[in-house]
Amino acid sequence: MGIIVVDLFITLDGVYQAPGGPEEDPEGGFEFGGWQGPYLDEESGESIGAGIDRLQALLLGRKTYDIFAGYWPNQGDQPIAVKFNAVPKFVASRTLTDPSWAGTTVVTDVATEVRAIRDRFDEIHVIGSGDLVRTLLNEGLVDRLNLLVYPVVFGTGKRLWSGGAPGAFRLAEPPKVFPKGAMQLVYEPAGEVVTGFDMATDLPEA
């Protein structure tokens, strides 16, 4: 069985909306699109590229899929475009019937179909796709959570952890800090959240 890796660009206050461009996702009146670019540097780019090199399939939510399908097939021999255009792609949607991006399969029942997809590849990556990620987390279908955290806050926008089931995580790799202030944190699920800990009585004596 392979692993499902979620790759998410996220702000300090948990916003994942529209990192790539001003018009990427203005839903809800979001005015801050295109916030990732000022913090990109060679080291973070290499880390992002290494993750893309490892993926064998893409699993995307419908909104992210539409953005990718409208962009990457038109980018010629750019390395990321070559990779994304070549690998199998899966899009979670109940309404899409005729996907335009070659190599795409529509997933209508995430809980059932994604488990079967995980059996076919070593690494399936989910990029962005916040609504889909929440569903995967609730279904216990996220094996790695790869967060690129950027030193900016907006106080508004789509947040990954707005509702959904509680859960605990542990670091799967040492954190990486990049020159312009972004940080990469890679987590894996660690079971139930531990609560009810009383700092006054439950800490061991020195």
Order of alpha helices (4+ residues) and beta strands (2+ residues): beta-alpha-beta-alpha-alpha-beta-beta-alpha-beta-alpha-beta-beta-beta-beta
